[in-house]
């Protein structure tokens, strides 16, 4: 003698009878295809990130080197102009450094 069917078993059996197995298999296949594509895309993005990080490291080092060079150049120029001011200050023999000194015949035409 079979045990009486409970309401939950009846409900589940009716829901399962409404589902088309071919449709479920098609959905599972589509999900597997999408998963493969997402995994490939993820691998490409990981490779891109690794390459970008390596390039960022290289450019950061170059940027730091150039920044140090510019800072050193500024310090050197400050020292040079300080010396010029020191030399020219008490004697008053230096011309003012306001721009390029060109002969009148070479200057800009108006």
Secondary structure as UniProt FT lines:
FT   HELIX           7..18
FT   HELIX           21..91
FT   TURN            104..106
//
